[in-house]
Amino acid sequence: MKTTSTAPESSGGTVGTRERIVRAASHLMQRQGYDGTGIKQISLEASATLGSVYHFFPGGKQELAVAAIRHGDAEFGDALRVWLDSEADPAKGVTACAVGLAAGLRESGWLDGCPVTSTALGTASRAPDIQEAAAEAFARWRDLVAVRLRDAGFAEEVAGELAHTVISTLEGAELAAQVSRSGVPLELAGRHLAQLIDLHR
């Protein structure tokens, strides 16, 4: 999933300072993780002063990381919804998700994996706010998949269980694709998830 740190808003205006900071944090933590990203680097990436960073995020890097995760949550949720709705058949929609994730990784030179996972890994035991924000993100993504499956006629319990499997499998396949610098893990995941969904019709 690729993010941008300083893109213009759709309304034609420029992105505000707080939003630039959040996007920069999301982008950097996506590539470097939480521990590998410093406040000074974020301020430089966002073209903002350190004072501005602490003005908007007095809680420091942990507070900013939570905002970055929520940004990644919303961004991926929007993409996931588009992919799922791109096909009338939810099985094909899940395949489109896998293809879209692989394309995004290739475009970024295999650098931009999941910003939520990259930011949250290694911080759960010492930053419960970050862990909670990440858990909420995964829950929202599962809900999007489950709603799509229920709308296609799947029973509530089956849709929920399949949604768990879809998100967990795509996350793992995305990491495997990033490490191997190949879209094959995601392509295979998409194909087999579609088969699994078909089996539960």
NUTI-510699 format. One record per atom (N, C-alpha, C): x, y, z; residue number from 1; atom name. Coordinates in nm, 2 decimals, decimal comma, padded with zeros to 4 digits. Example, Ala and Ser with C-alpha at 12.3 -4.5 7.8 and 13.67 -1.06 7.14 Angstrom:
// residues 2
- 01,32:-00,57:00,78:1:N
- 01,23:-00,45:00,78:1:CA
- 01,32:-00,33:00,78:1:C
- 01,28:-00,22:00,71:2:N
- 01,37:-00,11:00,71:2:CA
- 01,29:00,00:00,79:2:C
// end
This chain:
// residues 201
- 00,08:-00,12:00,00:1:N
- 00,00:00,00:00,00:1:CA
- 00,09:00,12:00,00:1:C
- 00,08:00,20:-00,10:2:N
- 00,16:00,32:-00,11:2:CA
- 00,09:00,44:-00,06:2:C
- 00,17:00,52:00,02:3:N
- 00,11:00,65:00,07:3:CA
- 00,19:00,76:00,02:3:C
- 00,13:00,88:00,02:4:N
- 00,21:01,00:-00,02:4:CA
- 00,21:01,10:00,10:4:C
- 00,32:01,18:00,11:5:N
- 00,33:01,26:00,23:5:CA
- 00,29:01,41:00,20:5:C
- 00,30:01,45:00,08:6:N
- 00,27:01,60:00,06:6:CA
- 00,18:01,62:-00,07:6:C
- 00,09:01,53:-00,10:7:N
- 00,01:01,55:-00,22:7:CA
- -00,09:01,66:-00,20:7:C
- -00,13:01,73:-00,30:8:N
- -00,23:01,83:-00,29:8:CA
- -00,37:01,77:-00,26:8:C
- -00,45:01,84:-00,19:9:N
- -00,59:01,80:-00,17:9:CA
- -00,67:01,80:-00,29:9:C
- -00,78:01,72:-00,30:10:N
- -00,86:01,72:-00,42:10:CA
- -00,93:01,85:-00,44:10:C
- -00,95:01,93:-00,34:11:N
- -01,02:02,06:-00,36:11:CA
- -00,93:02,16:-00,43:11:C
- -00,81:02,13:-00,45:12:N
- -00,72:02,22:-00,52:12:CA
- -00,63:02,30:-00,43:12:C
- -00,67:02,30:-00,30:13:N
- -00,58:02,37:-00,20:13:CA
- -00,46:02,29:-00,16:13:C
- -00,37:02,35:-00,08:14:N
- -00,26:02,27:-00,04:14:CA
- -00,29:02,20:00,09:14:C
- -00,22:02,10:00,12:15:N
- -00,24:02,02:00,24:15:CA
- -00,19:02,10:00,36:15:C
- -00,27:02,10:00,47:16:N
- -00,23:02,18:00,59:16:CA
- -00,11:02,11:00,66:16:C
- -00,05:02,19:00,75:17:N
- 00,07:02,14:00,81:17:CA
- 00,05:02,01:00,89:17:C
- -00,06:02,01:00,97:18:N
- -00,08:01,88:01,04:18:CA
- -00,10:01,76:00,95:18:C
- -00,17:01,78:00,84:19:N
- -00,19:01,67:00,75:19:CA
- -00,05:01,63:00,69:19:C
- 00,03:01,72:00,65:20:N
- 00,16:01,69:00,59:20:CA
- 00,24:01,61:00,69:20:C
- 00,24:01,65:00,82:21:N
- 00,31:01,58:00,92:21:CA
- 00,26:01,44:00,93:21:C
- 00,13:01,42:00,94:22:N
- 00,08:01,28:00,95:22:CA
- 00,12:01,20:00,83:22:C
- 00,10:01,25:00,71:23:N
- 00,14:01,18:00,59:23:CA
- 00,29:01,14:00,59:23:C
- 00,37:01,24:00,63:24:N
- 00,51:01,21:00,63:24:CA
- 00,54:01,10:00,73:24:C
- 00,48:01,11:00,85:25:N
- 00,51:01,00:00,95:25:CA
- 00,46:00,87:00,90:25:C
- 00,34:00,86:00,84:26:N
- 00,29:00,74:00,78:26:CA
- 00,39:00,68:00,68:26:C
- 00,43:00,76:00,59:27:N
- 00,52:00,72:00,48:27:CA
- 00,65:00,67:00,53:27:C
- 00,71:00,74:00,63:28:N
- 00,84:00,70:00,68:28:CA
- 00,83:00,58:00,77:28:C
- 00,73:00,57:00,85:29:N
- 00,72:00,45:00,93:29:CA
- 00,68:00,33:00,85:29:C
- 00,61:00,35:00,74:30:N
- 00,58:00,24:00,65:30:CA
- 00,71:00,18:00,60:30:C
- 00,81:00,26:00,57:31:N
- 00,93:00,21:00,51:31:CA
- 01,04:00,18:00,62:31:C
- 01,04:00,25:00,73:32:N
- 01,14:00,23:00,83:32:CA
- 01,10:00,17:00,96:32:C
- 00,97:00,16:00,98:33:N
- 00,92:00,12:01,11:33:CA
- 00,92:00,23:01,21:33:C
- 00,86:00,21:01,33:34:N
- 00,85:00,31:01,43:34:CA
- 00,98:00,35:01,49:34:C
- 01,06:00,25:01,53:35:N
- 01,19:00,28:01,59:35:CA
- 01,29:00,34:01,49:35:C
- 01,28:00,31:01,37:36:N
- 01,37:00,37:01,27:36:CA
- 01,34:00,51:01,22:36:C
- 01,23:00,56:01,27:37:N
- 01,19:00,69:01,22:37:CA
- 01,19:00,79:01,34:37:C
- 01,26:00,91:01,32:38:N
- 01,27:01,01:01,42:38:CA
- 01,18:01,13:01,39:38:C
- 01,15:01,20:01,50:39:N
- 01,07:01,33:01,48:39:CA
- 01,14:01,43:01,39:39:C
- 01,27:01,44:01,40:40:N
- 01,33:01,54:01,31:40:CA
- 01,32:01,50:01,17:40:C
- 01,33:01,37:01,14:41:N
- 01,32:01,33:01,00:41:CA
- 01,18:01,35:00,95:41:C
- 01,08:01,33:01,03:42:N
- 00,94:01,35:01,00:42:CA
- 00,92:01,50:00,96:42:C
- 00,98:01,59:01,05:43:N
- 00,96:01,73:01,03:43:CA
- 01,02:01,78:00,89:43:C
- 01,14:01,72:00,86:44:N
- 01,20:01,75:00,73:44:CA
- 01,12:01,70:00,62:44:C
- 01,07:01,58:00,63:45:N
- 00,99:01,52:00,52:45:CA
- 00,86:01,60:00,50:45:C
- 00,81:01,65:00,60:46:N
- 00,68:01,73:00,59:46:CA
- 00,70:01,88:00,57:46:C
- 00,83:01,92:00,56:47:N
- 00,86:02,06:00,54:47:CA
- 00,79:02,14:00,66:47:C
- 00,81:02,09:00,78:48:N
- 00,75:02,16:00,89:48:CA
- 00,86:02,17:01,00:48:C
- 00,84:02,27:01,09:49:N
- 00,94:02,28:01,20:49:CA
- 00,91:02,18:01,31:49:C
- 01,01:02,16:01,39:50:N
- 01,00:02,07:01,50:50:CA
- 00,89:02,13:01,60:50:C
- 00,89:02,26:01,61:51:N
- 00,79:02,32:01,69:51:CA
- 00,65:02,29:01,64:51:C
- 00,63:02,29:01,51:52:N
- 00,50:02,26:01,46:52:CA
- 00,46:02,11:01,49:52:C
- 00,55:02,02:01,48:53:N
- 00,52:01,88:01,51:53:CA
- 00,48:01,87:01,65:53:C
- 00,55:01,93:01,75:54:N
- 00,51:01,92:01,89:54:CA
- 00,39:02,00:01,92:54:C
- 00,36:02,10:01,84:55:N
- 00,24:02,18:01,86:55:CA
- 00,11:02,09:01,83:55:C
- 00,12:02,02:01,72:56:N
- 00,01:01,94:01,68:56:CA
- 00,01:01,80:01,76:56:C
- 00,12:01,76:01,80:57:N
- 00,14:01,63:01,86:57:CA
- 00,22:01,64:01,99:57:C
- 00,16:01,70:02,10:58:N
- 00,24:01,73:02,22:58:CA
- 00,28:01,59:02,29:58:C
- 00,21:01,48:02,25:59:N
- 00,25:01,35:02,31:59:CA
- 00,37:01,29:02,24:59:C
- 00,43:01,36:02,14:60:N
- 00,55:01,32:02,07:60:CA
- 00,53:01,21:01,97:60:C
- 00,63:01,12:01,95:61:N
- 00,62:01,03:01,84:61:CA
- 00,51:00,92:01,86:61:C
- 00,48:00,88:01,98:62:N
- 00,38:00,78:02,00:62:CA
- 00,24:00,84:01,96:62:C
- 00,21:00,96:01,99:63:N
- 00,09:01,02:01,95:63:CA
- 00,08:01,04:01,80:63:C
- 00,19:01,07:01,74:64:N
- 00,20:01,09:01,60:64:CA
- 00,19:00,95:01,53:64:C
- 00,25:00,85:01,59:65:N
- 00,23:00,72:01,53:65:CA
- 00,09:00,67:01,52:65:C
- 00,01:00,70:01,63:66:N
- -00,13:00,67:01,63:66:CA
- -00,20:00,74:01,51:66:C
- -00,17:00,86:01,49:67:N
- -00,23:00,94:01,38:67:CA
- -00,19:00,88:01,25:67:C
- -00,06:00,84:01,24:68:N
- -00,01:00,78:01,11:68:CA
- -00,09:00,65:01,09:68:C
- -00,11:00,57:01,19:69:N
- -00,18:00,44:01,17:69:CA
- -00,32:00,47:01,12:69:C
- -00,39:00,57:01,18:70:N
- -00,53:00,60:01,14:70:CA
- -00,53:00,65:01,00:70:C
- -00,43:00,72:00,96:71:N
- -00,42:00,77:00,82:71:CA
- -00,41:00,65:00,73:71:C
- -00,32:00,55:00,76:72:N
- -00,30:00,43:00,68:72:CA
- -00,43:00,35:00,68:72:C
- -00,49:00,34:00,79:73:N
- -00,62:00,27:00,81:73:CA
- -00,72:00,33:00,71:73:C
- -00,74:00,46:00,71:74:N
- -00,84:00,52:00,62:74:CA
- -00,80:00,50:00,47:74:C
- -00,67:00,52:00,44:75:N
- -00,62:00,51:00,31:75:CA
- -00,64:00,37:00,25:75:C
- -00,60:00,27:00,33:76:N
- -00,62:00,13:00,28:76:CA
- -00,77:00,09:00,27:76:C
- -00,84:00,14:00,37:77:N
- -00,98:00,11:00,37:77:CA
- -01,05:00,16:00,24:77:C
- -01,01:00,28:00,20:78:N
- -01,07:00,34:00,08:78:CA
- -01,03:00,25:-00,04:78:C
- -00,90:00,21:-00,05:79:N
- -00,86:00,13:-00,16:79:CA
- -00,93:-00,01:-00,16:79:C
- -00,94:-00,07:-00,04:80:N
- -01,00:-00,20:-00,03:80:CA
- -01,15:-00,19:-00,07:80:C
- -01,22:-00,09:-00,04:81:N
- -01,36:-00,07:-00,08:81:CA
- -01,37:-00,06:-00,23:81:C
- -01,28:00,01:-00,29:82:N
- -01,28:00,03:-00,44:82:CA
- -01,25:-00,11:-00,50:82:C
- -01,15:-00,18:-00,46:83:N
- -01,12:-00,31:-00,52:83:CA
- -01,24:-00,41:-00,50:83:C
- -01,29:-00,42:-00,38:84:N
- -01,40:-00,51:-00,36:84:CA
- -01,52:-00,48:-00,44:84:C
- -01,55:-00,35:-00,46:85:N
- -01,67:-00,31:-00,54:85:CA
- -01,64:-00,31:-00,69:85:C
- -01,52:-00,33:-00,73:86:N
- -01,48:-00,33:-00,87:86:CA
- -01,54:-00,45:-00,95:86:C
- -01,58:-00,56:-00,87:87:N
- -01,63:-00,68:-00,93:87:CA
- -01,77:-00,71:-00,87:87:C
- -01,86:-00,76:-00,94:88:N
- -01,99:-00,80:-00,89:88:CA
- -01,97:-00,93:-00,80:88:C
- -01,88:-01,01:-00,83:89:N
- -01,85:-01,13:-00,75:89:CA
- -01,75:-01,10:-00,65:89:C
- -01,78:-01,12:-00,52:90:N
- -01,68:-01,08:-00,41:90:CA
- -01,55:-01,16:-00,42:90:C
- -01,56:-01,29:-00,47:91:N
- -01,43:-01,36:-00,49:91:CA
- -01,34:-01,29:-00,59:91:C
- -01,40:-01,24:-00,69:92:N
- -01,31:-01,17:-00,79:92:CA
- -01,27:-01,03:-00,73:92:C
- -01,35:-00,98:-00,64:93:N
- -01,31:-00,85:-00,58:93:CA
- -01,19:-00,87:-00,49:93:C
- -01,19:-00,98:-00,42:94:N
- -01,07:-01,02:-00,33:94:CA
- -00,95:-01,04:-00,42:94:C
- -00,96:-01,10:-00,53:95:N
- -00,85:-01,12:-00,62:95:CA
- -00,80:-00,98:-00,67:95:C
- -00,89:-00,89:-00,70:96:N
- -00,85:-00,76:-00,74:96:CA
- -00,77:-00,69:-00,63:96:C
- -00,81:-00,71:-00,50:97:N
- -00,73:-00,66:-00,39:97:CA
- -00,59:-00,70:-00,40:97:C
- -00,57:-00,83:-00,42:98:N
- -00,43:-00,89:-00,42:98:CA
- -00,35:-00,83:-00,54:98:C
- -00,42:-00,82:-00,65:99:N
- -00,35:-00,76:-00,77:99:CA
- -00,31:-00,62:-00,74:99:C
- -00,41:-00,54:-00,68:100:N
- -00,38:-00,40:-00,65:100:CA
- -00,27:-00,38:-00,55:100:C
- -00,26:-00,47:-00,45:101:N
- -00,15:-00,46:-00,35:101:CA
- -00,02:-00,49:-00,42:101:C
- -00,01:-00,59:-00,51:102:N
- 00,11:-00,62:-00,58:102:CA
- 00,15:-00,51:-00,67:102:C
- 00,06:-00,45:-00,74:103:N
- 00,09:-00,33:-00,82:103:CA
- 00,15:-00,22:-00,74:103:C
- 00,09:-00,19:-00,63:104:N
- 00,14:-00,08:-00,54:104:CA
- 00,28:-00,11:-00,49:104:C
- 00,31:-00,23:-00,46:105:N
- 00,45:-00,27:-00,41:105:CA
- 00,55:-00,25:-00,53:105:C
- 00,51:-00,30:-00,64:106:N
- 00,60:-00,28:-00,76:106:CA
- 00,63:-00,14:-00,79:106:C
- 00,53:-00,06:-00,78:107:N
- 00,54:00,09:-00,81:107:CA
- 00,63:00,16:-00,71:107:C
- 00,63:00,11:-00,59:108:N
- 00,72:00,17:-00,48:108:CA
- 00,86:00,11:-00,48:108:C
- 00,89:00,02:-00,57:109:N
- 01,02:-00,05:-00,57:109:CA
- 01,03:-00,15:-00,45:109:C
- 00,91:-00,20:-00,41:110:N
- 00,89:-00,30:-00,31:110:CA
- 00,92:-00,24:-00,17:110:C
- 00,91:-00,11:-00,15:111:N
- 00,94:-00,05:-00,03:111:CA
- 00,82:-00,02:00,06:111:C
- 00,70:00,00:00,00:112:N
- 00,59:00,05:00,07:112:CA
- 00,49:-00,07:00,10:112:C
- 00,52:-00,13:00,21:113:N
- 00,42:-00,24:00,26:113:CA
- 00,31:-00,18:00,34:113:C
- 00,26:-00,25:00,43:114:N
- 00,15:-00,20:00,51:114:CA
- 00,20:-00,10:00,62:114:C
- 00,15:00,02:00,62:115:N
- 00,20:00,12:00,71:115:CA
- 00,15:00,09:00,85:115:C
- 00,04:00,02:00,87:116:N
- -00,01:-00,01:01,00:116:CA
- 00,08:-00,11:01,07:116:C
- 00,10:-00,22:00,99:117:N
- 00,19:-00,33:01,05:117:CA
- 00,33:-00,28:01,07:117:C
- 00,39:-00,20:00,98:118:N
- 00,52:-00,15:00,99:118:CA
- 00,54:-00,06:01,11:118:C
- 00,44:00,02:01,14:119:N
- 00,44:00,11:01,25:119:CA
- 00,42:00,04:01,39:119:C
- 00,33:-00,06:01,39:120:N
- 00,29:-00,12:01,51:120:CA
- 00,38:-00,23:01,56:120:C
- 00,45:-00,30:01,47:121:N
- 00,54:-00,41:01,51:121:CA
- 00,65:-00,36:01,60:121:C
- 00,67:-00,43:01,71:122:N
- 00,77:-00,40:01,80:122:CA
- 00,73:-00,30:01,91:122:C
- 00,61:-00,25:01,90:123:N
- 00,57:-00,14:02,00:123:CA
- 00,46:-00,18:02,09:123:C
- 00,40:-00,30:02,06:124:N
- 00,28:-00,33:02,13:124:CA
- 00,29:-00,34:02,28:124:C
- 00,41:-00,39:02,33:125:N
- 00,43:-00,41:02,47:125:CA
- 00,46:-00,28:02,54:125:C
- 00,50:-00,17:02,47:126:N
- 00,54:-00,05:02,53:126:CA
- 00,46:00,07:02,49:126:C
- 00,37:00,05:02,39:127:N
- 00,29:00,16:02,34:127:CA
- 00,15:00,11:02,31:127:C
- 00,07:00,09:02,42:128:N
- -00,07:00,03:02,40:128:CA
- -00,16:00,11:02,31:128:C
- -00,14:00,24:02,30:129:N
- -00,22:00,33:02,21:129:CA
- -00,20:00,29:02,07:129:C
- -00,07:00,26:02,03:130:N
- -00,04:00,22:01,89:130:CA
- -00,10:00,09:01,86:130:C
- -00,08:-00,01:01,96:131:N
- -00,14:-00,14:01,94:131:CA
- -00,29:-00,13:01,92:131:C
- -00,36:-00,05:02,00:132:N
- -00,50:-00,04:01,99:132:CA
- -00,54:00,02:01,86:132:C
- -00,47:00,12:01,81:133:N
- -00,50:00,18:01,68:133:CA
- -00,49:00,08:01,57:133:C
- -00,38:00,00:01,57:134:N
- -00,36:-00,10:01,47:134:CA
- -00,47:-00,21:01,47:134:C
- -00,51:-00,25:01,60:135:N
- -00,61:-00,35:01,61:135:CA
- -00,74:-00,30:01,55:135:C
- -00,77:-00,17:01,57:136:N
- -00,89:-00,11:01,52:136:CA
- -00,89:-00,10:01,37:136:C
- -00,77:-00,08:01,31:137:N
- -00,76:-00,08:01,17:137:CA
- -00,79:-00,21:01,11:137:C
- -00,73:-00,32:01,16:138:N
- -00,76:-00,45:01,11:138:CA
- -00,90:-00,49:01,12:138:C
- -00,97:-00,45:01,23:139:N
- -01,11:-00,48:01,25:139:CA
- -01,19:-00,41:01,15:139:C
- -01,16:-00,28:01,11:140:N
- -01,24:-00,21:01,01:140:CA
- -01,22:-00,27:00,88:140:C
- -01,10:-00,32:00,84:141:N
- -01,08:-00,38:00,71:141:CA
- -01,15:-00,51:00,71:141:C
- -01,15:-00,59:00,82:142:N
- -01,23:-00,71:00,82:142:CA
- -01,38:-00,68:00,80:142:C
- -01,43:-00,58:00,86:143:N
- -01,57:-00,54:00,85:143:CA
- -01,60:-00,51:00,70:143:C
- -01,51:-00,44:00,63:144:N
- -01,54:-00,41:00,49:144:CA
- -01,56:-00,53:00,41:144:C
- -01,47:-00,63:00,43:145:N
- -01,48:-00,76:00,36:145:CA
- -01,61:-00,83:00,40:145:C
- -01,63:-00,84:00,53:146:N
- -01,75:-00,91:00,58:146:CA
- -01,88:-00,85:00,52:146:C
- -01,89:-00,72:00,52:147:N
- -02,01:-00,65:00,46:147:CA
- -02,03:-00,69:00,32:147:C
- -01,92:-00,69:00,24:148:N
- -01,92:-00,72:00,10:148:CA
- -01,97:-00,86:00,08:148:C
- -01,93:-00,95:00,16:149:N
- -01,97:-01,09:00,15:149:CA
- -02,11:-01,11:00,20:149:C
- -02,16:-01,04:00,30:150:N
- -02,30:-01,05:00,34:150:CA
- -02,39:-01,00:00,24:150:C
- -02,35:-00,89:00,17:151:N
- -02,43:-00,83:00,07:151:CA
- -02,44:-00,92:-00,05:151:C
- -02,34:-01,01:-00,06:152:N
- -02,35:-01,11:-00,17:152:CA
- -02,42:-01,24:-00,13:152:C
- -02,48:-01,24:-00,01:153:N
- -02,56:-01,35:00,03:153:CA
- -02,50:-01,45:00,13:153:C
- -02,38:-01,42:00,17:154:N
- -02,31:-01,51:00,27:154:CA
- -02,37:-01,49:00,41:154:C
- -02,38:-01,60:00,48:155:N
- -02,43:-01,59:00,62:155:CA
- -02,34:-01,51:00,70:155:C
- -02,39:-01,45:00,81:156:N
- -02,32:-01,36:00,90:156:CA
- -02,19:-01,43:00,95:156:C
- -02,20:-01,54:01,01:157:N
- -02,08:-01,61:01,07:157:CA
- -01,98:-01,65:00,96:157:C
- -02,03:-01,70:00,85:158:N
- -01,93:-01,74:00,74:158:CA
- -01,86:-01,61:00,69:158:C
- -01,94:-01,51:00,67:159:N
- -01,88:-01,38:00,62:159:CA
- -01,77:-01,33:00,71:159:C
- -01,80:-01,33:00,84:160:N
- -01,70:-01,29:00,94:160:CA
- -01,57:-01,37:00,94:160:C
- -01,59:-01,50:00,94:161:N
- -01,47:-01,59:00,94:161:CA
- -01,39:-01,57:00,81:161:C
- -01,46:-01,57:00,70:162:N
- -01,39:-01,55:00,57:162:CA
- -01,31:-01,41:00,57:162:C
- -01,38:-01,31:00,63:163:N
- -01,31:-01,18:00,63:163:CA
- -01,18:-01,18:00,71:163:C
- -01,18:-01,25:00,82:164:N
- -01,06:-01,27:00,90:164:CA
- -00,95:-01,33:00,81:164:C
- -00,99:-01,44:00,75:165:N
- -00,89:-01,51:00,66:165:CA
- -00,84:-01,43:00,55:165:C
- -00,93:-01,35:00,49:166:N
- -00,89:-01,27:00,37:166:CA
- -00,79:-01,17:00,42:166:C
- -00,82:-01,09:00,52:167:N
- -00,72:-00,99:00,57:167:CA
- -00,59:-01,04:00,62:167:C
- -00,60:-01,15:00,70:168:N
- -00,47:-01,21:00,75:168:CA
- -00,39:-01,26:00,63:168:C
- -00,45:-01,33:00,54:169:N
- -00,38:-01,38:00,42:169:CA
- -00,32:-01,28:00,34:169:C
- -00,39:-01,17:00,31:170:N
- -00,34:-01,06:00,23:170:CA
- -00,22:-00,99:00,30:170:C
- -00,23:-00,97:00,43:171:N
- -00,12:-00,91:00,50:171:CA
- 00,00:-00,99:00,50:171:C
- -00,01:-01,12:00,52:172:N
- 00,11:-01,21:00,51:172:CA
- 00,16:-01,22:00,37:172:C
- 00,08:-01,23:00,27:173:N
- 00,13:-01,23:00,14:173:CA
- 00,19:-01,10:00,09:173:C
- 00,14:-00,99:00,15:174:N
- 00,21:-00,86:00,11:174:CA
- 00,35:-00,86:00,17:174:C
- 00,37:-00,90:00,29:175:N
- 00,50:-00,91:00,35:175:CA
- 00,59:-01,00:00,27:175:C
- 00,54:-01,12:00,24:176:N
- 00,62:-01,21:00,16:176:CA
- 00,66:-01,16:00,02:176:C
- 00,57:-01,09:-00,04:177:N
- 00,59:-01,02:-00,17:177:CA
- 00,70:-00,92:-00,16:177:C
- 00,69:-00,84:-00,05:178:N
- 00,79:-00,73:-00,03:178:CA
- 00,93:-00,79:00,00:178:C
- 00,94:-00,89:00,08:179:N
- 01,07:-00,95:00,11:179:CA
- 01,13:-01,02:-00,02:179:C
- 01,04:-01,09:-00,10:180:N
- 01,09:-01,16:-00,21:180:CA
- 01,10:-01,07:-00,34:180:C
- 01,05:-00,95:-00,33:181:N
- 01,04:-00,85:-00,44:181:CA
- 00,98:-00,92:-00,56:181:C
- 00,86:-00,98:-00,53:182:N
- 00,79:-01,05:-00,63:182:CA
- 00,64:-01,04:-00,60:182:C
- 00,56:-01,03:-00,70:183:N
- 00,41:-01,02:-00,68:183:CA
- 00,35:-01,16:-00,67:183:C
- 00,43:-01,27:-00,69:184:N
- 00,38:-01,40:-00,69:184:CA
- 00,30:-01,44:-00,56:184:C
- 00,36:-01,41:-00,44:185:N
- 00,28:-01,44:-00,31:185:CA
- 00,14:-01,38:-00,31:185:C
- 00,13:-01,26:-00,35:186:N
- 00,00:-01,19:-00,35:186:CA
- -00,09:-01,25:-00,46:186:C
- -00,04:-01,28:-00,58:187:N
- -00,12:-01,34:-00,69:187:CA
- -00,17:-01,47:-00,65:187:C
- -00,09:-01,56:-00,58:188:N
- -00,13:-01,69:-00,54:188:CA
- -00,24:-01,67:-00,43:188:C
- -00,21:-01,58:-00,33:189:N
- -00,31:-01,56:-00,22:189:CA
- -00,44:-01,52:-00,28:189:C
- -00,44:-01,43:-00,37:190:N
- -00,57:-01,38:-00,43:190:CA
- -00,64:-01,50:-00,50:190:C
- -00,57:-01,58:-00,57:191:N
- -00,63:-01,69:-00,64:191:CA
- -00,70:-01,79:-00,54:191:C
- -00,62:-01,82:-00,44:192:N
- -00,67:-01,93:-00,35:192:CA
- -00,78:-01,87:-00,25:192:C
- -00,77:-01,74:-00,22:193:N
- -00,88:-01,68:-00,14:193:CA
- -01,01:-01,69:-00,22:193:C
- -01,00:-01,66:-00,35:194:N
- -01,12:-01,66:-00,43:194:CA
- -01,18:-01,81:-00,44:194:C
- -01,09:-01,91:-00,45:195:N
- -01,14:-02,04:-00,44:195:CA
- -01,21:-02,08:-00,31:195:C
- -01,15:-02,03:-00,20:196:N
- -01,20:-02,05:-00,07:196:CA
- -01,34:-01,99:-00,05:196:C
- -01,35:-01,87:-00,10:197:N
- -01,48:-01,80:-00,10:197:CA
- -01,59:-01,88:-00,18:197:C
- -01,55:-01,92:-00,30:198:N
- -01,64:-02,00:-00,38:198:CA
- -01,68:-02,13:-00,31:198:C
- -01,60:-02,19:-00,23:199:N
- -01,63:-02,31:-00,16:199:CA
- -01,74:-02,29:-00,06:199:C
- -01,76:-02,17:-00,01:200:N
- -01,85:-02,14:00,10:200:CA
- -01,98:-02,08:00,04:200:C
- -02,00:-02,08:-00,08:201:N
- -02,13:-02,02:-00,14:201:CA
- -02,24:-02,12:-00,10:201:C
// end
